[in-house]
């Protein structure tokens, strides 16, 4: 048996350490073990294929253990699934190691090299193309963060075989262990053949069992630990493990694997697949270009000239370095971007009320004059669907008016020491709300709108919103409207209604699906100074964004119709004198119903009305016109405050 060890120089030791570091980085990130670059790297340095595979496995299992522990802290590892697959993978390792030894004995070093390289090319081509195709589909889907379960995975989870069913938390379902055995065996077989079992294990868990990408890549590290330990013993017994190579690579990879594991906490699921697929294809080319060299050594093709062999080996090594660099760049970019977002998220989570930046011009009083000024827009958002349209409109208004946007969310103060786990639930909800704020800022910045974000806490959300708007001198508060049944919508007491009742800022309430596109503005008037304020606001709005205006005046019965006409004509003359072309719509009936009906009939997409801003028992008993208009209008409603 021909067993040879390469000479190690200072340069080769440093190179092996760096290769181990990048291999560990990629391993911690995608869970495939990183051996798809480490095995070719050692072969490029003159290590025989079987020794490269054996030494790789020797360094793999301690590194995999460290990576698995790191990612387990992030909640990404399904330990039970990893152990189940690891047991059958061990059988595959023992069988694959025997195949490797047989090929080595029958065909020598060139035959072993050809076998490993050929399997590399075939497996990476099939799996790499499929993974990239899936990543492409996820990236261009409506929700790139959502991993859709394949039809095959749905079928596997639907099959029930008595006596073989086992529950796995990563898929929240029971599957037959009969499906895990061939996956584990193939993973182990490939690991012993080319030391890259993850190329079968990770995709199989994702596409056959339905395990999410991040969990599949993390769970693969558990499998790698189990089968790596058994494979190392098997190969070492036959004398194929070069412990020097294993320890040098391990030293570098132990650093890299932890960084790679941290990187997974910052990326979307499709990014793991992109990294995996891209490096697979580059590693494939690295091995493919040297296959003619091994065929030549075996006499299967005409002998290649020494110069040609050198060129092919150098090209292979260059492609390998490119694969390493590509993997490192992608992972480090994910880390840097993720850390930047993490800092922003922590700033949002730890911010205290009153930390929105102050306006450039000091405001003596929080009470704003009715000028329709839109320089500081406060968006109140949460994770509910009804805030989506409000978010879109706040960003659009800020973009059109060149205004600054301030996104604000409120979480109820958690009950400390709750035995029911409310603190944990609060943390989960807090993370979701902060993620939402960051998403809003990203949407705003994508269209050139400056956006600050802030998370508030308090027992009464409306009070936090009002205080923040007052302290930060906001011109307008934009909120969504929850579309529930008519009875609930007509009742007072919602957050939006309380905000309107207490704030001095104007308030824009946007129903789900509501859009302001300049189709028309409805201006209800009643002769009060509040409706006059609304008229001034509309006048300024039309100057910024042209739209037809309809003045609506409503008499509760025929005897008051003349008064309604006088109120409408007064505002009409005021607006006409300022060069605006408006029409008048005088109606008899219930004010809120008449206003909503006029908006629908005129195709308006905005209602602007004044509010008396009353709070307390009088509002509870008689109701408010603005509340009822907001609750029943199909379009956004702006309430102008004095």
QUIPE-V682048 format. One record per residue. N is the residue number from 1. SS is DSSP state (alpha for helix, beta for strand, coil for the rest). Layout:
N	SS
N	SS
This chain:
1	coil
2	coil
3	coil
4	coil
5	coil
6	coil
7	coil
8	coil
9	coil
10	alpha
11	alpha
12	alpha
13	alpha
14	alpha
15	alpha
16	alpha
17	alpha
18	alpha
19	alpha
20	alpha
21	alpha
22	alpha
23	alpha
24	alpha
25	alpha
26	alpha
27	alpha
28	alpha
29	alpha
30	alpha
31	coil
32	coil
33	coil
34	coil
35	alpha
36	alpha
37	alpha
38	alpha
39	alpha
40	alpha
41	alpha
42	alpha
43	alpha
44	alpha
45	coil
46	coil
47	coil
48	coil
49	alpha
50	alpha
51	alpha
52	alpha
53	alpha
54	alpha
55	alpha
56	alpha
57	alpha
58	alpha
59	alpha
60	alpha
61	alpha
62	alpha
63	alpha
64	alpha
65	alpha
66	alpha
67	alpha
68	alpha
69	alpha
70	alpha
71	alpha
72	alpha
73	alpha
74	coil
75	coil
76	coil
77	coil
78	coil
79	alpha
80	alpha
81	alpha
82	alpha
83	alpha
84	alpha
85	alpha
86	alpha
87	alpha
88	alpha
89	alpha
90	alpha
91	alpha
92	alpha
93	alpha
94	alpha
95	alpha
96	alpha
97	alpha
98	alpha
99	alpha
100	alpha
101	alpha
102	alpha
103	alpha
104	alpha
105	alpha
106	alpha
107	alpha
108	alpha
109	alpha
110	alpha
111	alpha
112	alpha
113	alpha
114	alpha
115	alpha
116	alpha
117	alpha
118	alpha
119	alpha
120	alpha
121	alpha
122	alpha
123	alpha
124	alpha
125	alpha
126	alpha
127	alpha
128	alpha
129	alpha
130	alpha
131	alpha
132	alpha
133	alpha
134	alpha
135	alpha
136	alpha
137	alpha
138	alpha
139	alpha
140	coil
141	coil
142	coil
143	coil
144	coil
145	coil
146	coil
147	coil
148	coil
149	coil
150	coil
151	alpha
152	alpha
153	alpha
154	alpha
155	alpha
156	alpha
157	alpha
158	alpha
159	coil
160	coil
161	coil
162	coil
163	coil
164	coil
165	beta
166	beta
167	beta
168	beta
169	coil
170	coil
171	coil
172	coil
173	beta
174	beta
175	beta
176	beta
177	alpha
178	alpha
179	alpha
180	alpha
181	alpha
182	alpha
183	alpha
184	alpha
185	alpha
186	alpha
187	alpha
188	alpha
189	alpha
190	alpha
191	alpha
192	alpha
193	alpha
194	alpha
195	coil
196	coil
197	coil
198	alpha
199	alpha
200	alpha
201	alpha
202	alpha
203	alpha
204	alpha
205	alpha
206	alpha
207	alpha
208	alpha
209	alpha
210	coil
211	coil
212	coil
213	alpha
214	alpha
215	alpha
216	alpha
217	alpha
218	alpha
219	alpha
220	alpha
221	alpha
222	alpha
223	alpha
224	alpha
225	alpha
226	alpha
227	alpha
228	alpha
229	alpha
230	alpha
231	alpha
232	alpha
233	alpha
234	alpha
235	alpha
236	alpha
237	alpha
238	coil
239	coil
240	coil
241	coil
242	coil
243	alpha
244	alpha
245	alpha
246	alpha
247	alpha
248	alpha
249	alpha
250	alpha
251	alpha
252	alpha
253	alpha
254	alpha
255	alpha
256	alpha
257	alpha
258	alpha
259	alpha
260	alpha
261	alpha
262	alpha
263	alpha
264	alpha
265	alpha
266	alpha
267	coil
268	coil
269	alpha
270	alpha
271	alpha
272	alpha
273	alpha
274	alpha
275	alpha
276	alpha
277	alpha
278	alpha
279	alpha
280	alpha
281	alpha
282	alpha
283	alpha
284	alpha
285	alpha
286	alpha
287	alpha
288	alpha
289	coil
290	coil
291	alpha
292	alpha
293	alpha
294	alpha
295	alpha
296	alpha
297	alpha
298	alpha
299	coil
300	coil
301	coil
302	coil
303	coil
304	coil
305	coil
306	alpha
307	alpha
308	alpha
309	alpha
310	alpha
311	alpha
312	alpha
313	alpha
314	alpha
315	alpha
316	alpha
317	alpha
318	alpha
319	alpha
320	alpha
321	alpha
322	alpha
323	alpha
324	alpha
325	alpha
326	alpha
327	alpha
328	alpha
329	alpha
330	alpha
331	alpha
332	alpha
333	alpha
334	alpha
335	alpha
336	alpha
337	alpha
338	alpha
339	alpha
340	alpha
341	alpha
342	alpha
343	alpha
344	alpha
345	alpha
346	alpha
347	alpha
348	alpha
349	alpha
350	alpha
351	coil
352	coil
353	coil
354	coil
355	coil
356	coil
357	coil
358	coil
359	coil
360	coil
361	coil
362	coil
363	coil
364	coil
365	coil
366	coil
367	coil
368	coil
369	coil
370	coil
371	coil
372	coil
373	coil
374	coil
375	coil
376	beta
377	beta
378	beta
379	beta
380	beta
381	coil
382	coil
383	coil
384	coil
385	alpha
386	alpha
387	alpha
388	alpha
389	alpha
390	alpha
391	alpha
392	alpha
393	alpha
394	alpha
395	alpha
396	alpha
397	alpha
398	alpha
399	alpha
400	alpha
401	alpha
402	coil
403	coil
404	beta
405	beta
406	beta
407	beta
408	beta
409	beta
410	beta
411	beta
412	coil
413	coil
414	coil
415	coil
416	coil
417	coil
418	coil
419	coil
420	coil
421	coil
422	alpha
423	alpha
424	alpha
425	alpha
426	alpha
427	alpha
428	alpha
429	alpha
430	alpha
431	alpha
432	alpha
433	alpha
434	alpha
435	alpha
436	alpha
437	alpha
438	alpha
439	alpha
440	alpha
441	alpha
442	alpha
443	alpha
444	alpha
445	alpha
446	alpha
447	coil
448	coil
449	coil
450	coil
451	beta
452	beta
453	beta
454	beta
455	beta
456	beta
457	beta
458	coil
459	coil
460	coil
461	alpha
462	alpha
463	alpha
464	alpha
465	alpha
466	alpha
467	alpha
468	alpha
469	alpha
470	alpha
471	alpha
472	coil
473	coil
474	coil
475	coil
476	beta
477	beta
478	beta
479	beta
480	beta
481	beta
482	coil
483	coil
484	coil
485	coil
486	alpha
487	alpha
488	alpha
489	alpha
490	alpha
491	coil
492	coil
493	coil
494	coil
495	alpha
496	alpha
497	alpha
498	alpha
499	alpha
500	alpha
501	alpha
502	alpha
503	coil
504	coil
505	coil
506	beta
507	beta
508	beta
509	beta
510	beta
511	beta
512	coil
513	coil
514	coil
515	coil
516	coil
517	coil
518	coil
519	coil
520	coil
521	beta
522	beta
523	beta
524	beta
525	beta
526	coil
527	coil
528	coil
529	alpha
530	alpha
531	alpha
532	alpha
533	alpha
534	alpha
535	alpha
536	alpha
537	alpha
538	alpha
539	alpha
540	alpha
541	alpha
542	alpha
543	alpha
544	alpha
545	coil
546	coil
547	coil
548	coil
549	beta
550	beta
551	beta
552	beta
553	beta
554	beta
555	beta
556	coil
557	coil
558	alpha
559	alpha
560	alpha
561	alpha
562	alpha
563	alpha
564	alpha
565	alpha
566	alpha
567	alpha
568	alpha
569	alpha
570	alpha
571	alpha
572	alpha
573	alpha
574	alpha
575	alpha
576	alpha
577	alpha
578	coil
579	coil
580	coil
581	coil
582	beta
583	beta
584	beta
585	beta
586	beta
587	beta
588	beta
589	coil
590	coil
591	alpha
592	alpha
593	alpha
594	alpha
595	alpha
596	alpha
597	alpha
598	alpha
599	alpha
600	alpha
601	alpha
602	alpha
603	coil
604	coil
605	coil
606	beta
607	beta
608	beta
609	beta
610	beta
611	coil
612	coil
613	coil
614	coil
615	coil
616	coil
617	alpha
618	alpha
619	alpha
620	alpha
621	alpha
622	alpha
623	coil
624	coil
625	alpha
626	alpha
627	alpha
628	alpha
629	alpha
630	alpha
631	alpha
632	alpha
633	coil
634	coil
635	coil
636	beta
637	beta
638	beta
639	beta
640	beta
641	coil
642	coil
